[in-house]
Amino acid sequence: MSEVIATLKKDYIYNLMIKGKRQDGRGFKDFRDIKLETNVISKAEGSAKVTLGDTQVLVGVKLQPGTPFPDSQDEGVIITNLELNPIASPEFEPGPPREEAIEMARVVDRGIREAGAIDIKKLCISVGESVWIVYIDVHVLNDDGNVIDASCLAAIAALMTTVVPNEQQGIGADVPLAMKEMPVGVTLAKIGSKLMVDPSLDEEAVCETKLTVVSSSDGSIAGMQKMGPAPFTEAEVLEAIDMACEKAAELRELYLEELVKKE
């Protein structure tokens, strides 16, 4: 985006904010429309697609037996990858993962790990010899802003619908992946002194900085990531955490708890 266009958009967004509005008519605490679909990849052990406004993210989960780490011989392994596909945005280029993609993958991965979302001890096949490796592959199909929140939601939904393929390995019957928690990521963009959830692509282009907060069901923080050069005050960080936990609870109730009821 050119500097002139960015400046014009920023002025426009500032003027709307004075009136308590946003470019697309939402309030500062409002997400765009969300659609969650599960079991969308037949050959994956678990999968989910999230449409957030016009942002689309697809997550597939595959499980394969592998060797445990030396310091955790009775625990499974989690590996998360995120791809910014060129079809999703003219800004994305083919080739090795960009720094932005690596950063977002780490946020998704950290939230799952630190929240203890998966009971990794139940992924042990034989102590010190064989465990299940959980591959979480995130594919961005269209970028219209806030890819990270869509990725977090799709990843946990895919895991919640994952089946461990024990029969393929001759080690018993297939079972659902043992889940203990439902972490949800919420990103807030800072423009001036205002914080707004679920920034659109235009809002991301003009905001000074963003803060993603991944929280668990009890409101504890499983991960945080700041992106952008502008600082946050202590008061702004606390406000962002409160807003993020509030919205995460809403998303969890609207989308993830429905998956639990279906099981």
Secondary structure, 3 states (H helix, E strand, C coil): CCHHHHHHHHHHHHHHHHCCCCCCCCCCCCCCCEEEEECCCCCCCEEEEEEECCEEEEEEEEEEEECCCCCCCCCCEEEEEEEECHHHCCCCCCCCCCHHHHHHHHHHHHHHHHCCCECHHHHEEECCCEEEEEEEEEEEEECCCCHHHHHHHHHHHHHHCCEECHHHHCCCCCEECCECCCCEEEEEEEECCEEEECCCHHHHHHCCEEEEEEECCCCCEEEEEEECCCCCCHHHHHHHHHHHHHHHHHHHHHHHHHHHHHC
